[in-house]
Amino acid sequence: MHPRSVHHVVAVLAVVALLAGCGGDDESATTVTVTTSAAESQAPPTGPAVAELQQVMTTLGFYSGPIDGVYGSETSAAVEAMQEALGVTPDGIYGPETHAALQEKAASITAEIQTVLAEYGYYTGTVDGVYGPETEAAVQQLQTDLGVTADGRFGPETAAAFNEAVASGELKPE
């Protein structure tokens, strides 16, 4: 992965943290499954899982509505757009297939981050696509060296600082 493209991974890594947990523990993943029925008068699903999904889709740029925990038409349309981007049948329902596709994309991007971290001497573990303790520690060391908040999450602040350090020659591949 070219260093300039690192900022493209920020949104999906946010999804890794929000949906799968920083350690990639599938048991802590949140799946919002919505089924449709013939009764159109039925109230849409609501709750914290829907709000979390809305937040994730906002981070990814698919949703711009309120984070209100209501799986209404705006949320459904955002899920459809995200499904199209993930190569999933766009039906507006965030279920197991969409969740799996999102996790697969996140694992792929995490592997790219691990590769870049290894290239710059921060990561020595296996490039496995799991945002586990070794990856988190490598990101924290990078953040410390860059002078940004060392929280172990590769977010926008880290991506910008990394890109600037590479562009200026402050960071060079080993």
N, C-alpha and C positions, 0 to 999 in steps of 0.2 A: 504494500500500500504506500503510495506516495505521501510524504509528510503533509503536503498541502490538503490532502483529502481527509485528514484526521477529524476536522470539524464536522464532517458528514456523519460520523458515528455517534456523536453526542446524544442525539435524540433516541436512538435505539438503545444505547447504554442506559439511558434514563428508564426505558421500558424494562430492561433487565432488572434494574434495581426495584422498580415499582411492582412488576408482575411476578418476578421469579425470586426476588431477594438477592442481595449482593453475593451470597454464596452459591447461587444457582440452584437452590433447593426447590425442586419441583413441588414438594408437598406444601410449600407456602404460597404457591401460585394462586392467583385469583382468576377464576373463569366466570364470566357473566354469560349465561345461556338464556336466550330469550326465545320463546316459542310463540308463534302466532296462532290465533284462533279465529273462528268465523264470527265471533262476537266482537265487532269493532268498538262497541261501547265500553269494553273492558279497559280499566285503567292500565297505563304502561307500568312496567316493572320499575321499582325505585329501591334506593338503598346505598350504603357506603361502597359496595362493589361497583355500582354504576358510576358513582362520583369518581372513583379511582380510575375507571376506564376513561371517563371524560377527561380527566387530568392527563392521562397518558396520551390520549389522542390530541389534546391541546399541545403538549410538548412536541409531538410528532408533526404538528401542523395540519392535522386533519379536522380538528374541531375548534370552533371559535364561539360556541354558545356558552351558556352559564354552566358552572360546575354545581349542579343542583341535585344530582343523584336520580334524575328522572330519565328513563330510557325512552325519550320521545322521538319525534321525527328528525330533529337535528342530530341526535346521537346516532340514530339508525343510518342516516345519510353519511355521517362521518365514518361509521363502521364500514359501510359499502365502499367508500373511497379508499380506506385503509386496506380492505380486502383486495381491491383491484391492484393496489401497489404491491401487495404481498403475493399476488398470483392465486388468490383464493376465490372461489365462486362468490361474487358480490351479492349477498342476500340481506345484508344489514343486520345479521344476527351474529353476535360475538359468542361463538361456542368453541368446542374443542378443536375444530379444524383451524379456525382463525388463531386461536391461542397457540397451537403448535407451530403454525407458520411464523408467528411473531417471535416465538422463542428460538426457532431455527435461524431466523434472520439475526437475532441478537447474538446467538452463539457464533455465527459467522463473523460478525463485526467484532465481537470480543476476541476471536482468534486473530483478527487483523490488528487489533490494539496490542495484543500480546507480541505479535511479530514485530511491530514498530518499537515497542518497549525493549524487546530483545536486541533489536538493531542498534538501539542507542545505549545499550548496556544496563538497562534497568530490570530486565526480566530474564531469569535463567531457568524457569520452569518449562514444563511441556506446553506447547501451543495446542491447547485442547478446547478452546472456546468456552471455558468455564471461568466466570468472574469470581474466583475463589480467593482465599487468603493471600496466596502468592501474587496474584495479579493486583489485588488491593494494596499490598505492601509496596509493590513496584510503582504503582501510581502515586502512593504517598511519598515515596522517595523522590520521584520526579517532581511532584508538587512542591516539596521542601526545597529542592534545587532551583525551582522556578520562582520561589517566593510567593506562592499562592496558598490558599487554604488547603492544608494537607488532610483531606477527609477520605481519601482513597477512592473517590468517585471521579471518573473522567467526564467532567461537565464542561460547560461553555468557557468558564474562566480558565480551566486547565488547557483546553484545546487552543484558546487564543494565545495563552502564554507559551505553549509548546510551539505553535506555528511561528510566533514572533522570534523565539529563541533559535529555531531552525533557520529562519530567513536571515537573521542577523549573524549567523555563524557561531552563536554562543553554544549551541548544541550541534554535535556532529556524530554521524554514525561511527560505531567502533570498528 
